[in-house]
């Protein structure tokens, strides 16, 4: 049985990362982590300084990536000026390769079903529920009227059972997606195979899978260091914070934490 790791100090995590920079990686959720949560998902932009910090990190470490429930095309637009940051959308069902969106074939086969779900949701649910059709995933947002949570969750559960879909609960949203083995954890597991250090920043329940992957890798490989950073919030953040090594208060604090990391590199091109 693996021995639990002693509590990690921030300076130790940074020093370990700098010492093996080419084998280190930083992975970020988008909404609620490096961007605010808003009622209109299409209007969301990264918080001030986030894009610049990711650009600098990409010059200092082996891998930087954004792993999100957003479509890959959306991420490509938001990070168009950061070519060396890998982008994984829709929980890894999509990625950006050489500027083009690539969709996993297994996921793509579910597009007609997801289209039907989006149409049914728009017809069946109250108008205050925002039905976001992401082609391979439907997000049902009830942020405008939180009292509709029960109705939305019951509808989503029934539809998932009917069509064999998976439910993903989040911050005032329920998502329905294909029943394939593709989530933030599977992306992080694959992308960290050759790394010895990996940081993951997240704020929501789906980010817990990435936390689990880092913890599991540490238990199997004593030379590996996983650093879990939770962005606090009053909706789903408490559960994630209990499993994190470090916690910050809001997406706007993420660039400041990254500044502390960047300044530790002797050849850092940017001092914050």
DOZA-916811 format. One record per residue (C-alpha): x, y, z; residue number from 1. Coordinates in Angstrom, 3 decimals. Last residue first. Layout:
<pts>
+----------+----------+----------+-----+
!        X !        Y !        Z !   k !
+----------+----------+----------+-----+
!        X !        Y !        Z ! NUM !
...
+----------+----------+----------+-----+
</pts>
This chain:
<pts>
+----------+----------+----------+-----+
!        X !        Y !        Z !   k !
+----------+----------+----------+-----+
!    5.522 !   39.574 !  -14.065 ! 272 !
!    9.224 !   38.852 !  -14.573 ! 271 !
!    9.223 !   37.601 !  -18.155 ! 270 !
!   11.881 !   35.888 !  -20.234 ! 269 !
!   12.670 !   33.487 !  -17.354 ! 268 !
!   16.272 !   32.326 !  -17.683 ! 267 !
!   16.883 !   31.545 !  -14.001 ! 266 !
!   13.390 !   30.085 !  -13.536 ! 265 !
!   11.921 !   30.982 !  -10.146 ! 264 !
!   10.235 !   34.091 !  -11.560 ! 263 !
!    7.939 !   31.894 !  -13.666 ! 262 !
!    6.580 !   29.978 !  -10.679 ! 261 !
!    5.790 !   33.080 !   -8.635 ! 260 !
!    4.235 !   34.669 !  -11.730 ! 259 !
!    2.063 !   31.576 !  -12.142 ! 258 !
!    0.458 !   32.274 !   -8.784 ! 257 !
!   -0.301 !   35.842 !   -9.876 ! 256 !
!   -1.742 !   34.637 !  -13.198 ! 255 !
!   -4.122 !   32.267 !  -11.327 ! 254 !
!   -5.436 !   34.908 !   -8.926 ! 253 !
!   -7.944 !   36.352 !  -11.427 ! 252 !
!   -9.478 !   32.891 !  -11.678 ! 251 !
!  -10.572 !   33.235 !   -8.028 ! 250 !
!   -9.616 !   32.390 !   -4.449 ! 249 !
!   -6.562 !   30.191 !   -4.792 ! 248 !
!   -6.071 !   26.751 !   -3.277 ! 247 !
!   -2.984 !   24.568 !   -3.004 ! 246 !
!   -2.334 !   20.847 !   -2.624 ! 245 !
!   -5.893 !   20.046 !   -3.606 ! 244 !
!   -8.247 !   17.279 !   -2.494 ! 243 !
!  -10.240 !   19.351 !   -0.014 ! 242 !
!  -10.307 !   22.182 !   -2.547 ! 241 !
!  -12.105 !   19.957 !   -5.064 ! 240 !
!  -14.983 !   19.284 !   -2.694 ! 239 !
!  -15.216 !   22.928 !   -1.645 ! 238 !
!  -15.196 !   24.271 !   -5.205 ! 237 !
!  -18.597 !   23.036 !   -6.343 ! 236 !
!  -20.788 !   26.111 !   -5.881 ! 235 !
!  -19.153 !   28.467 !   -3.396 ! 234 !
!  -15.946 !   28.831 !   -5.347 ! 233 !
!  -12.270 !   28.175 !   -4.751 ! 232 !
!   -9.817 !   27.611 !   -7.589 ! 231 !
!   -8.081 !   24.321 !   -6.869 ! 230 !
!   -4.398 !   23.614 !   -7.561 ! 229 !
!   -3.141 !   20.027 !   -7.696 ! 228 !
!    0.604 !   19.438 !   -8.029 ! 227 !
!    1.718 !   16.002 !   -9.158 ! 226 !
!    5.322 !   14.936 !   -8.535 ! 225 !
!    6.743 !   11.773 !  -10.091 ! 224 !
!    9.857 !   10.044 !   -8.736 ! 223 !
!    7.774 !    7.866 !   -6.388 ! 222 !
!    5.979 !    6.321 !   -9.389 ! 221 !
!    2.894 !    4.193 !   -8.749 ! 220 !
!    1.481 !    6.288 !   -5.911 ! 219 !
!    2.462 !    9.495 !   -7.639 ! 218 !
!    0.719 !    8.361 !  -10.822 ! 217 !
!   -2.465 !    7.691 !   -8.880 ! 216 !
!   -2.425 !   11.147 !   -7.333 ! 215 !
!   -1.946 !   12.786 !  -10.711 ! 214 !
!   -4.777 !   10.753 !  -12.209 ! 213 !
!   -7.097 !   11.522 !   -9.306 ! 212 !
!   -6.530 !   15.271 !   -9.649 ! 211 !
!   -7.339 !   14.996 !  -13.358 ! 210 !
!  -10.579 !   13.194 !  -12.511 ! 209 !
!  -11.397 !   15.856 !   -9.931 ! 208 !
!  -11.424 !   18.438 !  -12.682 ! 207 !
!  -14.899 !   17.251 !  -13.660 ! 206 !
!  -16.194 !   18.442 !  -10.280 ! 205 !
!  -15.141 !   22.043 !  -10.826 ! 204 !
!  -12.373 !   24.564 !  -10.166 ! 203 !
!   -9.208 !   23.401 !  -11.884 ! 202 !
!   -5.431 !   23.896 !  -12.139 ! 201 !
!   -3.237 !   20.850 !  -12.816 ! 200 !
!    0.517 !   20.792 !  -12.302 ! 199 !
!    2.731 !   17.991 !  -13.607 ! 198 !
!    6.304 !   16.936 !  -12.809 ! 197 !
!    8.117 !   13.811 !  -14.050 ! 196 !
!    6.748 !   13.936 !  -17.577 ! 195 !
!    6.804 !   11.251 !  -20.285 ! 194 !
!    3.326 !    9.871 !  -19.589 ! 193 !
!    1.938 !   13.286 !  -18.646 ! 192 !
!   -0.116 !   13.877 !  -21.796 ! 191 !
!   -1.842 !   10.505 !  -21.676 ! 190 !
!   -2.857 !   10.721 !  -18.023 ! 189 !
!   -3.856 !   14.365 !  -18.402 ! 188 !
!   -6.174 !   13.569 !  -21.301 ! 187 !
!   -7.661 !   10.529 !  -19.559 ! 186 !
!   -8.285 !   12.604 !  -16.437 ! 185 !
!   -9.946 !   15.455 !  -18.249 ! 184 !
!  -12.394 !   13.031 !  -19.795 ! 183 !
!  -12.650 !   10.449 !  -22.572 ! 182 !
!  -13.652 !    6.855 !  -22.029 ! 181 !
!  -16.799 !    6.958 !  -24.143 ! 180 !
!  -20.435 !    7.214 !  -23.108 ! 179 !
!  -21.207 !   10.251 !  -25.308 ! 178 !
!  -22.128 !   13.497 !  -23.568 ! 177 !
!  -24.845 !   15.133 !  -21.499 ! 176 !
!  -23.852 !   18.153 !  -19.440 ! 175 !
!  -25.551 !   19.542 !  -16.354 ! 174 !
!  -24.872 !   23.127 !  -15.365 ! 173 !
!  -25.046 !   25.320 !  -12.295 ! 172 !
!  -21.309 !   24.765 !  -11.680 ! 171 !
!  -20.856 !   21.194 !  -12.786 ! 170 !
!  -22.539 !   17.835 !  -13.200 ! 169 !
!  -21.501 !   15.481 !  -15.968 ! 168 !
!  -24.053 !   12.966 !  -17.210 ! 167 !
!  -23.146 !   10.159 !  -19.563 ! 166 !
!  -25.345 !    9.028 !  -22.428 ! 165 !
!  -27.114 !    5.716 !  -23.032 ! 164 !
!  -30.059 !    7.224 !  -24.907 ! 163 !
!  -32.955 !    6.675 !  -22.517 ! 162 !
!  -30.876 !    6.632 !  -19.353 ! 161 !
!  -29.163 !    9.890 !  -20.308 ! 160 !
!  -32.523 !   11.449 !  -21.189 ! 159 !
!  -34.002 !   10.508 !  -17.816 ! 158 !
!  -30.982 !   11.811 !  -15.944 ! 157 !
!  -30.989 !   15.065 !  -17.921 ! 156 !
!  -34.677 !   15.706 !  -17.251 ! 155 !
!  -34.242 !   15.042 !  -13.535 ! 154 !
!  -31.167 !   17.282 !  -13.375 ! 153 !
!  -32.902 !   20.140 !  -15.175 ! 152 !
!  -36.010 !   19.976 !  -13.015 ! 151 !
!  -33.976 !   19.848 !   -9.820 ! 150 !
!  -31.728 !   22.755 !  -10.822 ! 149 !
!  -34.621 !   25.020 !  -11.822 ! 148 !
!  -34.318 !   27.044 !   -8.602 ! 147 !
!  -30.955 !   28.298 !   -9.862 ! 146 !
!  -32.697 !   30.553 !  -12.431 ! 145 !
!  -30.151 !   32.384 !  -14.618 ! 144 !
!  -27.475 !   29.818 !  -13.708 ! 143 !
!  -29.599 !   26.956 !  -15.089 ! 142 !
!  -27.207 !   25.905 !  -17.848 ! 141 !
!  -27.897 !   22.681 !  -19.769 ! 140 !
!  -24.758 !   21.731 !  -21.692 ! 139 !
!  -25.105 !   19.405 !  -24.678 ! 138 !
!  -22.036 !   17.550 !  -25.932 ! 137 !
!  -20.742 !   16.374 !  -29.280 ! 136 !
!  -22.176 !   19.243 !  -31.364 ! 135 !
!  -21.602 !   21.842 !  -28.613 ! 134 !
!  -25.300 !   22.662 !  -28.223 ! 133 !
!  -25.765 !   25.020 !  -25.283 ! 132 !
!  -29.296 !   24.899 !  -23.911 ! 131 !
!  -29.733 !   27.894 !  -21.619 ! 130 !
!  -32.521 !   27.183 !  -19.151 ! 129 !
!  -34.783 !   30.223 !  -18.720 ! 128 !
!  -36.998 !   28.922 !  -21.532 ! 127 !
!  -38.172 !   26.039 !  -19.399 ! 126 !
!  -37.097 !   22.584 !  -20.615 ! 125 !
!  -38.948 !   20.363 !  -23.086 ! 124 !
!  -38.467 !   21.916 !  -26.536 ! 123 !
!  -34.915 !   23.256 !  -26.169 ! 122 !
!  -33.962 !   20.060 !  -24.378 ! 121 !
!  -35.423 !   17.875 !  -27.134 ! 120 !
!  -33.517 !   19.790 !  -29.827 ! 119 !
!  -30.248 !   19.529 !  -27.905 ! 118 !
!  -30.817 !   15.824 !  -27.267 ! 117 !
!  -31.465 !   15.173 !  -30.965 ! 116 !
!  -28.215 !   16.893 !  -31.895 ! 115 !
!  -26.398 !   14.793 !  -29.317 ! 114 !
!  -27.757 !   11.643 !  -30.947 ! 113 !
!  -26.712 !   12.787 !  -34.417 ! 112 !
!  -23.186 !   13.667 !  -33.160 ! 111 !
!  -22.563 !   10.301 !  -31.502 ! 110 !
!  -20.343 !    8.956 !  -34.288 ! 109 !
!  -18.027 !   11.896 !  -33.758 ! 108 !
!  -17.081 !   10.623 !  -30.311 ! 107 !
!  -15.658 !    7.347 !  -31.586 ! 106 !
!  -13.908 !    9.193 !  -34.413 ! 105 !
!  -12.097 !   11.580 !  -32.079 ! 104 !
!  -12.456 !   15.071 !  -33.494 ! 103 !
!   -9.526 !   17.103 !  -34.828 ! 102 !
!   -9.814 !   20.875 !  -34.997 ! 101 !
!   -7.238 !   22.529 !  -37.208 ! 100 !
!   -4.445 !   24.927 !  -36.255 !  99 !
!   -1.696 !   22.371 !  -36.665 !  98 !
!   -3.597 !   19.997 !  -34.366 !  97 !
!   -6.319 !   21.364 !  -32.107 !  96 !
!   -8.043 !   18.738 !  -30.010 !  95 !
!  -11.528 !   17.274 !  -29.702 !  94 !
!  -13.048 !   14.475 !  -27.629 !  93 !
!  -10.568 !   15.526 !  -24.958 !  92 !
!  -13.122 !   16.672 !  -22.397 !  91 !
!  -14.981 !   18.678 !  -25.046 !  90 !
!  -11.821 !   20.537 !  -26.049 !  89 !
!   -8.096 !   19.841 !  -25.773 !  88 !
!   -5.701 !   22.656 !  -26.655 !  87 !
!   -1.915 !   22.353 !  -26.545 !  86 !
!   -0.048 !   25.603 !  -25.856 !  85 !
!    2.840 !   26.230 !  -28.261 !  84 !
!    0.859 !   28.421 !  -30.660 !  83 !
!   -0.149 !   31.051 !  -28.095 !  82 !
!   -1.586 !   33.930 !  -30.131 !  81 !
!   -4.722 !   32.061 !  -31.178 !  80 !
!   -5.512 !   31.200 !  -27.568 !  79 !
!   -9.135 !   32.394 !  -27.367 !  78 !
!   -9.942 !   31.420 !  -30.950 !  77 !
!   -8.362 !   27.987 !  -30.607 !  76 !
!  -10.258 !   27.444 !  -27.364 !  75 !
!  -13.582 !   28.093 !  -29.112 !  74 !
!  -12.611 !   25.781 !  -31.968 !  73 !
!  -11.758 !   23.054 !  -29.444 !  72 !
!  -15.299 !   23.089 !  -28.108 !  71 !
!  -15.409 !   23.970 !  -24.404 !  70 !
!  -15.419 !   21.182 !  -21.822 !  69 !
!  -11.778 !   22.046 !  -21.167 !  68 !
!   -8.188 !   20.891 !  -21.037 !  67 !
!   -5.751 !   23.752 !  -21.693 !  66 !
!   -2.169 !   22.624 !  -22.152 !  65 !
!    1.430 !   23.486 !  -21.341 !  64 !
!    4.270 !   21.010 !  -21.918 !  63 !
!    8.027 !   20.748 !  -21.564 !  62 !
!    8.622 !   23.810 !  -19.460 !  61 !
!   10.097 !   27.293 !  -19.905 !  60 !
!    8.904 !   28.573 !  -23.277 !  59 !
!    5.388 !   27.221 !  -22.759 !  58 !
!    5.379 !   28.925 !  -19.377 !  57 !
!    5.820 !   32.282 !  -21.095 !  56 !
!    2.835 !   31.780 !  -23.399 !  55 !
!    0.736 !   30.503 !  -20.514 !  54 !
!    1.585 !   33.633 !  -18.541 !  53 !
!    0.650 !   35.902 !  -21.463 !  52 !
!   -2.708 !   34.184 !  -21.969 !  51 !
!   -3.594 !   34.513 !  -18.290 !  50 !
!   -2.649 !   38.165 !  -17.888 !  49 !
!   -6.174 !   39.556 !  -17.690 !  48 !
!   -8.726 !   36.803 !  -17.286 !  47 !
!   -9.437 !   34.617 !  -20.307 !  46 !
!  -12.547 !   35.626 !  -22.284 !  45 !
!  -16.187 !   34.605 !  -21.832 !  44 !
!  -18.858 !   36.094 !  -24.088 !  43 !
!  -19.947 !   32.822 !  -25.686 !  42 !
!  -20.728 !   31.289 !  -22.294 !  41 !
!  -23.374 !   33.949 !  -21.524 !  40 !
!  -24.247 !   33.566 !  -17.849 !  39 !
!  -20.596 !   34.023 !  -16.903 !  38 !
!  -17.945 !   32.025 !  -15.028 !  37 !
!  -14.632 !   33.840 !  -15.225 !  36 !
!  -11.575 !   32.643 !  -17.158 !  35 !
!   -8.278 !   31.015 !  -16.123 !  34 !
!   -9.873 !   28.640 !  -13.613 !  33 !
!  -13.635 !   29.223 !  -13.519 !  32 !
!  -14.007 !   28.361 !  -17.182 !  31 !
!  -10.738 !   27.089 !  -18.718 !  30 !
!   -9.195 !   24.016 !  -17.040 !  29 !
!   -5.439 !   24.217 !  -16.996 !  28 !
!   -2.506 !   21.838 !  -17.380 !  27 !
!    1.125 !   22.682 !  -16.621 !  26 !
!    3.918 !   20.274 !  -17.538 !  25 !
!    7.413 !   19.381 !  -16.377 !  24 !
!    9.949 !   17.135 !  -18.076 !  23 !
!   11.816 !   20.002 !  -19.738 !  22 !
!   11.775 !   21.921 !  -16.458 !  21 !
!   13.312 !   19.248 !  -14.286 !  20 !
!   14.970 !   21.384 !  -11.584 !  19 !
!   12.482 !   24.201 !  -12.169 !  18 !
!    9.584 !   21.902 !  -11.339 !  17 !
!   11.157 !   20.570 !   -8.161 !  16 !
!   11.883 !   24.124 !   -7.024 !  15 !
!    8.304 !   25.198 !   -7.695 !  14 !
!    6.797 !   22.295 !   -5.791 !  13 !
!    9.197 !   22.794 !   -2.888 !  12 !
!    8.421 !   26.519 !   -2.714 !  11 !
!    4.694 !   25.722 !   -2.620 !  10 !
!    5.033 !   23.300 !    0.262 !   9 !
!    3.563 !   19.836 !   -0.201 !   8 !
!    1.900 !   17.959 !    2.625 !   7 !
!    3.624 !   14.600 !    3.116 !   6 !
!    2.797 !   11.966 !    0.502 !   5 !
!    0.553 !    9.139 !    1.574 !   4 !
!    2.403 !    5.793 !    1.788 !   3 !
!    1.415 !    3.387 !   -0.970 !   2 !
!    0.000 !    0.000 !    0.000 !   1 !
+----------+----------+----------+-----+
</pts>
